[in-house]
Amino acid sequence: MLQATVKLCCGIAHDHLRRLPGLKLTAVAAIQRDVRGLVLRGSHHLPPEIPSYIQRLVGKDAARCAEPGGDISTRRFSSTDLSYIHQGERALQRALSILQHPPSWQAEAVLDAGAAVSSAVLPGLGRVFRVEAVLAAPVGWLHRELFEELEQMPRWNPTLSRVEVLQHLGEDTLVTHEVTSASPVGRRDFVSVRHRRRTQAAVYLVGTATCLERLPAQECCIRAETRLSCIALQPLAGDPGCTRVTWLLSVDLKGWIPSAVTDRVLPRCQADFIGHLRRHLSATARP
């Protein structure tokens, strides 16, 4: 009877203990000591399996708390937040698949000799454009400008009138709203999930369209959609002060724009972006 009672108490406490993210393994000994004292006041014998039972209950969840990326780490996010994070991860995996198993790219005619642009038609994405360039800046600087300082981008990229980070979801996922400047094809705005992955070999910055109920389409803009965007930043072999940039882009501009026009506009926009970024880095002091 005593053994069953103590196990019942431990079971009731377990649901409360497992919700304490700061629980440490050292707390197990204190719990064992308190339970042992309670039992000995009513009996001079504590069943030997009780401490090990407590160890299994508490130790299991304490280990989960200490494990980075475990279930506990996701509890601070709502289901909506987690859906944004998963969107970013899915976009990343799709981009990595294209980068690791490249299709047959067809060169695009672009006037910027410092950027090579090509395209391919891929299932589920339509036409994907790829720009490749080498920039005289380290990966860390570019990474900071293109992700951490995202809201400052309109200062050096005149094709954008506003960029706003609406939500920070952990360190690596953002929900953003971007509005383009006036252009021959009209103004567009985008609501996107942006996600980054940092490895020893490269930094990947991905984006994909998402929905945000509190930010419906605006009258002055057409709500366009980024099917996939991925900027891969890799140190140039033999020169870590330079970075090889590979940018994949698939966009649905919406509105009444023929695909033939879109197919001319997007590679031109990518080449222009690289040009603006070059001018920005040449005018900015870097460490």
N, C-alpha and C positions, 0 to 999 in steps of 0.2 A: 504493500500500500504506500509506504514511504517513497519507494522508488518511482511509482507511478505519479505521485503528487508532485515531486520535484521535477520530473520530466514535463508535466503539464505546465508548471510555472515557467520553466525554461522556454517551452514552446510559445507561451503567450508573450514572453519578453522578447522572443526572437524577432518578431515582426517590427517591434519598436527599435531594437538594436540595429537591425540591418538598414534602417533609414538614417543612421548617423554617419555621414561621410567622413567625420574626423575620428571614427573609432579606430583604435590601435590594438595590436595584438597584446600589448602589455595589460590591457584591460581584462583580458581573460583570467589572469591570475587573481585579480581583485574580485571578480565575479565568483570564481571558484571558492575563494576564502569566505565571502559573505554567505554563500549557499551552505558551505560546510558548517559555518557557525550556527546558522539557523537550524540545520538538521541535528547537530550535536546537542542543541538545547532540548530537543525532544527525544533524542535517541543517542546512544553511544556508538552507533554504527552507521557509517555513510556508505552506501553501495559503491564499489570501486568504479563502476562504469559511469557514474554521474559526472565526475570531472571531465572524462573523455567525451561525454555527450555534449557538455557545454563547449569544450574545445572545438568539436566538430561544427556546432552551430555558429559560434562567434568567429572562430578562425576562418571559416569559409568566406564569410562576408567581409571580414576585415581585409583578407587578401584581395577580394574583389575591389574594395575601396582603394587599395594601394596600387592596383594595376592600371596604368594609363590607358585610356581608350576603352576601358571596360564599361559594363552596363551603367555603373554609378555615374560616370562622367556625362551621360546623356540626360540625366534626370533634370538638369537645370534648363533644358530646352523643352518647349511645348511641341506638340505633334506637328504644328505648322512649321515651326523652326526646323525640326528634323526633316520635314519634307524638302525644305530649301537646301539643307546640307546634302541630302541624298540626290537632289537634282544636280548639284555641283559635282558630286562624285561620279554620277552617271555620265555627265558631260566630259569629265576628265578621262574616264575609261574609254569613251568613244574616240576622243582626240588621240589618246595614246595608241589605240588600235590603228588609226590612220597613219600616225607617225612611224609606228613600228612595222606596218605592212602597207607601204605606200602604193597607191594606185598608179596608173600611167598618167602622169601629169602632162598637160599640153601648155606650151609657153604662150603667154599673153603679151600683146604689143603694148609696152608701157614706156613713156619717154624718159623716166628716171633710170639712168644707167647704173645707179648705185643700188637698185632693188630689182631682183628677178621675180616676176610674178607668173604663176602658172595656175591651171585649173583642172578639175576633173569632176565628173558627174558621179555621185555616190548614192546608193539606195537610202531613202529616208531623209536625205539632206539636200538633194538636188545638186546644183553646181557649187562646189567648194573651191575657193580661191586660196592660193598659198603664196605668200611673199617671203623671200629670203634676203637677208642683208647682214652685213657685218658693221657694227657700230663701235666707235672708239670710246667705250665706257665699260667699266666692269659690271658683271651680272648684278651685284648688290645695288648699285646705283639705279640701274634700269628697273630692277624689281621694285625698288622703293617708289620710283616715279610712276610706275604703271599699276601699282596696287595700293601701297600704303598712302600715297599722296594723290590718289585718284581724283579727289574733288578739285585739285589745282590744275587739272589737265586743260580746261578751257583757257588758261592764261597763256599757254604755248601752242595749243591746237585750235586754230580759228574755226574749224569745222564744227566745234561744239560750243554751245552757248551756256550750258549748265550741266554739271554732274553732281549728284547728291547721293551720299550713302544713307540709305533709309534704315538699315539694320546691320549691326555687327553680330554675327553668330560665331562665337569663339574667335580664334585668331585667324582662321583661314577661309571664312565664308562671309560674303557681303550680299545684301540686297540693295541694288542701286537704281537710280532713275537718271537717264541721260537725255538731253534735249539737243538736237542738232541746230546749227545756224541755218539761216535761209539759204536755199540753193535752187538751181534750176528744176530739181525734182520735188521741191517743197520741203517743209520742215517735218522731221520725224522725231518721235520720242520712243525710248526703250525702257522697259522695266526688266531688270536682269538679275540673275544669281551669278555672282562671281566667286570663284573658288581657286585656291592656289595649292600646289604641291611642291615641296622643296626636297630635292634629293642631292646626293653628292655630285651627280652628273649635270643636273639642270634644274631650273625653276620653271614650273608650268603654271600659267595664268589662264584659266578657262572662264567662259561666260555662256549663259544660255537664257532664253526668255522665260519669264515666270509671270504669275498673276498676283496682283495685290489689290484686294477689294477696296482699300481706302485710297487707292490712286487710280481711278478710272481714266479712260481715254480723255484727252483734253481737246477743246474745240480748235485751238490754234495749231494742233499737230495731228499727224496720222500716227497711230500706235503701230510701229513696226516690230518685228520679232527677230532676234538673233537665234537662229537654229543652233549654231555652234561657233564659238570663237575660242581659239587657243593660241597663246603666245608662249613659245618655248625659248628660254634664254639659256645658252650654253657658253661657257668660257671658250674662247678661241684657242685651239691647240697651239701651244708654244707662246701664247701671249695672253695671260689672264686679265690684262687691262682692256682687252677687247671682247666683244660678245657676238656670237652668232645668233641672230634672231630669225625664228621661223614662225610665221603667223598664218594659221588656218582660219578661214572665215566663210560662213554660210549665213546669209541674211534674207529674210522676206520683207521687202520694203512696203508691202501692202499698197493700197491705192491702185489707180489705173496706170500702172507703168508696165509697158511691154518687157518681157524677159530679155529681149535684145538690148534694151536700154540699160536694164539692171546689170547685165553682163559686161557692159562697158563702164558703168559708173563705179562698181565695187572695186575692181582692180586699180582704177585710178585713185580712189579714196585710200586704198592701202598704201600705194606708192606715195601719195601726198602725206599720209601720216608718218611714214618713215622720214620723209624730208623735214617735216615739222619737228620730229624728235631729234634729228641730227642738229638742226639749228638751235634747239633748246639746250642740248648737251654742250654745244660749243660756246654758248653764252652763260653757262652755269659753272660756278666753281665746284669741283668735285674733290673728295678726299683722295 
